[in-house]
Amino acid sequence: MSELQETMIKQLSEAVLEMDEDLTEELSQDYIKNGFNAFDGISRGLADGMNRAGVLYEEEEYFIPELLVCSDAMYKGLDILKPHLEYAENEEKMKAVVGVVEGDTHDIGKNLFKIMLETQGFEVYDLGRDVPPIEFVEKAKEVKADVIGLSTLMTTTMDNMKVVINILKEKNMKDDTIVMVGGGPISQSFADKIGADGYAPEASKSARMAKELVSKLKDSKLN
């Protein structure tokens, strides 16, 4: 990666963190004009800035209004970079159902995860925000989803992730479905505690992990 690309990626991250929509838009256009890789610009630039804003939110330096302005800046950049993404071509399209759990309407992380899943070759069904647990399971059954991605930014709604997993177990679907969890208050220990299959603090890592877990699950069924 060239020094100029590294610099521009850092500038993209900083512009999102500083809530500067105009600068994010301008930098994104310059980034594409230079012929740089859109995925790096999103994952290491725009998404990195959003992740850093999330850390400041956890440290109570940023609050919801700041996060929303950061996300507006990020989306300005995404609108420019996303059309230039190169999508993985899989012979068999993997399927994912994603959404924000019931009681929460903050969808920044979920939207990023959706984009990153698409770059990994997934067909993604987005249920949106404030989604009741049963709807995740019903949609997964309907489309024969390989992955369910659950997101929340609030501690008060985390338990709804466990409810989804419990319903999957009741319907004998858990062994065939990879459950990924993510969002500001989510940790590896919480994911382990509720029986989720995967967690990563960053959307791009989480999407790669989802793909690996699906591949392992499919391989284990062949053996």
Phi, psi and omega in degrees: 000133184288160179298322180296318179296316178304314181297315182293325177297316178297320180294322177298314179301314182295319182297321177294313181300323182274005175064032184259094184296314183298317180294319178301317180296313181297314180297320181297318178296317179296321181300313180291320179302328179281356177076022182280158184293123184295322181299316178297320180298323179283305188289319184262348180252278184301310182293325178298317177299320179292321177297319179295323176296323178297323177295316179296328176294316179297326180275004179062030171268327173248152176236182184307316180302318178295318179300320181293322178290322175301318182292325176300317178297316180300317181294327175302316179290319180300320180303328182274318186278325188302319180299344183262004179291143173260121184268142178293136179260111178254143177298315178247120183289125173280152183239140179226142172249126181232155177181168175265132187294159184305136179099351182234138181241012182269111190246017183300307182297320179297318181296320177296315180300319179301313181298316181294323176297319180297322179292337178273003176097010179278147165268121190249130175255113186261114181274354176087216186249162173055051187264122177299144183309317184297331182294325176300314184292316181297318180293318180299319179293317183299316186262000184057055184289143174275330186226140166244125179252119183249131183231145170203151176252357187243139178293330185290343183249002183301324184296338178295339175295317178296323179299317179301314181297319179298319180295319178301318179295316180301324183266012180055038180251349189297322183292342182255000186231125175277125178254119177253137177238150180195169181132165185314307185276356185279141179227170177297321182294323177294317179301316179297317184299320183269356177085024175287156182274331185207149175208139170213143184292340181244142184300320183293319178293320181298320179293319177297319179297319179301316180297316180297317182294322177295317179300316180297317181297317180293321178297318183295331179283335179284330184277000000 
